[in-house]
């Protein structure tokens, strides 16, 4: 029978968990309840008790009991239970006892449950009903396919609203976990690409060319989580090559933007020796949140409000030179076939001839820094086109096909 791991704090939300457990049984799946509560005794006995989870996290439950909200002891208890829950669900999955995971939580419980969910591979159904859906959902989800449902109310009692939403959650996870398995047959070597809206025409043309040549493609949105997911998949050996068209996350990492993918961005594929092409796509700006989040020191820069939640600020010549040096240093880590393509008429649609970020001086500093710092044995190609012109996309595609041959 399909098994749903129902994980949460039975000391504070026992009534709600008992309700959802029964709904799962009515839906024809078997709930396996895991207690991660540390504040007191559970409302009912779970199949896997909190003491077992704590032990997997490296401590005795008694040492974590009655941790105070907002204290260091509370944070420590959550960390221990998160580690233990992650180890547990990995083991349950290996044993064939985890076809999906469901959790209901506030802030602390969401952190613990999400850590457990992130321990599972992409494709295993994961549904988190969290009061933090509108605030910290991005942190909870990370780079995994976790579905987050807002409960609207706090998870504290059963009423006409909560019963409906919890019922929807139970039905959703039961349906996802019980659905026929999708085919995972490969359609050829898998090539990863990176994209933002301002590089989309280029990426779509490169993607089409790769697929015409027998490759399967997977595209990552270069907004921090996308870049981290790409590097993780490369590190896990799931990708056969990379066309890193949109390396914007380097700029945000170096200059304090919101789409920071961390210090490993653009380095992992090269270290693994995979064929990869790197392009300084969308590196000419740094992203911040809503318009009023732009630091005062940047108010005189050219600014584009991309949408109500994201705006872009043009970087200057010195910043562009710094980003170019970092770009080259990351590519230089390559132990296998690599190439760099420079689109000399602009790195995004913001840099078209009449675009808001067109700046020949800053672009020259970026390109000069890449030229000066790139290893001499790495193929460097320059194309007199904007990154979204057909000529640039075709140059990127051609470079990759040559490297992969």
Buried (B, 14 or more C-beta within 10 A) or exposed (E): EBBBBBBBBBBBBBBBBBBBBEBBBEBEBBBBBBBBBBBEEBBEEBBBBBBBBBBBBEBEBEEBBEBEEEEEBBEBBBBBBBBBBBBBBBEBBEEEBBBBBBBBBBBBBBBBBBBBBBBBEEEBBBBBBBBBBEEBBEEBBBBBBBBBBEBEEEBBEEEEEBBEBBBBBBBBBBEBBBEEEEEEEEEEBBBBBBBBBBBBBBBBBBBEBBBEBEBBBBBBBBBBBBBBBBBBBBBEEEBBBBBBBBBBBBBBBBBEBBBBBEEBBBBBBBBBEBBBBBBBBBBBBBBBEEEEEBEEEBEEBBBBEBEEEBBBBBBBBEBBBBBBBBBBBBBBBBEBBBBBBBBBBBBBBBBBEEBBBBBEEBBBBBBEBBBEBBBEEBBBBBBEBBBBBEBBBBBBBBBBBEBBE
